[in-house]
Amino acid sequence: MERNDLIRDMIEYINSDLGYPVELDEASSLSEDVGLDSLDATDLISYMERKYDFKVEDSELSILKESIGDIVDFILNRLKNESQNIS
C-alpha cells in the first residue's frame, strides 16, 4: 500500500462522503483545518478500518487530532505490524 494512495483516499472521503469541500493535503489537521466533529471523525476512522482491514483501539483515537499525514503513517504502521503478527 502506497502512502500517497492512502492520503488521496482519506481526502476524497472527507471531501465527498463527509461533505467537507475544502482543499486538503497531508499537513491538514482534521480538527483545525477541516473542522471535523467527533461523529464525522469516528465515521472516517470506521471507513478506513473497513477498507484497509485494521482496528483502532479507543485509547488510540487521539490520533484523529493530528494531521492527515500523521494519521496515514499511523495506519501504515498498524498494517505493517498486523501483517508481521500474521507471519
C-alpha positions as CSV (number, residue, x, y, z in Angstrom):
1,M,0.0,0.0,0.0
2,E,1.4,3.4,-1.0
3,R,1.3,6.3,1.4
4,N,0.1,8.7,-1.3
5,D,-2.8,6.4,-2.2
6,L,-3.9,6.4,1.4
7,I,-3.7,10.2,1.7
8,R,-5.7,10.6,-1.5
9,D,-8.3,8.1,-0.3
10,M,-8.7,9.9,3.0
11,I,-9.0,13.3,1.4
12,E,-11.5,12.0,-1.1
13,Y,-13.6,10.5,1.7
14,I,-13.5,13.7,3.7
15,N,-14.5,15.9,0.7
16,S,-17.1,13.6,-0.9
17,D,-18.6,11.3,1.7
18,L,-18.4,13.6,4.7
19,G,-19.2,16.7,2.8
20,Y,-16.2,18.9,3.7
21,P,-15.3,20.5,0.3
22,V,-12.1,22.1,1.5
23,E,-8.6,22.0,0.0
24,L,-6.5,19.5,2.0
25,D,-3.1,18.0,2.0
26,E,-1.1,15.7,4.3
27,A,-0.3,18.6,6.6
28,S,-4.0,19.4,7.2
29,S,-5.4,18.9,10.7
30,L,-8.8,17.2,10.9
31,S,-9.9,19.3,13.8
32,E,-8.3,22.7,13.0
33,D,-8.2,22.8,9.1
34,V,-11.3,20.6,8.3
35,G,-13.4,21.2,11.4
36,L,-14.4,17.6,11.6
37,D,-16.7,16.9,14.6
38,S,-16.3,13.8,16.7
39,L,-19.1,11.9,14.8
40,D,-17.5,12.6,11.4
41,A,-14.1,11.7,12.8
42,T,-15.4,8.4,14.1
43,D,-17.1,7.8,10.7
44,L,-13.8,8.5,8.9
45,I,-11.8,6.1,11.1
46,S,-14.5,3.4,10.7
47,Y,-14.3,3.8,6.9
48,M,-10.5,3.4,7.0
49,E,-10.7,0.4,9.3
50,R,-13.2,-1.4,7.0
51,K,-11.4,-0.5,3.8
52,Y,-7.9,-1.4,4.9
53,D,-8.8,-4.1,7.5
54,F,-7.2,-2.9,10.7
55,K,-8.5,-1.8,14.1
56,V,-8.0,1.4,16.1
57,E,-8.5,0.9,19.8
58,D,-10.5,3.5,21.7
59,S,-7.3,4.5,23.6
60,E,-5.7,5.4,20.2
61,L,-8.5,7.7,18.9
62,S,-6.5,10.8,19.9
63,I,-4.6,10.3,16.6
64,L,-7.6,11.9,15.0
65,K,-6.4,15.3,16.4
66,E,-3.2,15.0,14.3
67,S,-2.6,15.8,10.6
68,I,-3.8,13.6,7.7
69,G,-0.2,12.6,7.1
70,D,0.2,11.5,10.8
71,I,-3.0,9.5,10.6
72,V,-1.8,7.8,7.4
73,D,1.5,7.0,9.0
74,F,-0.3,5.5,12.0
75,I,-2.4,3.4,9.7
76,L,0.6,2.2,7.6
77,N,2.4,1.3,10.8
78,R,-0.6,-0.6,12.1
79,L,-1.0,-2.5,8.8
80,K,2.7,-3.4,8.9
81,N,2.6,-4.6,12.5
82,E,-0.5,-6.6,11.9
83,S,1.0,-8.3,8.8
84,Q,4.1,-9.2,10.8
85,N,2.0,-10.7,13.5
86,I,0.3,-12.9,10.9
87,S,3.6,-14.3,9.5
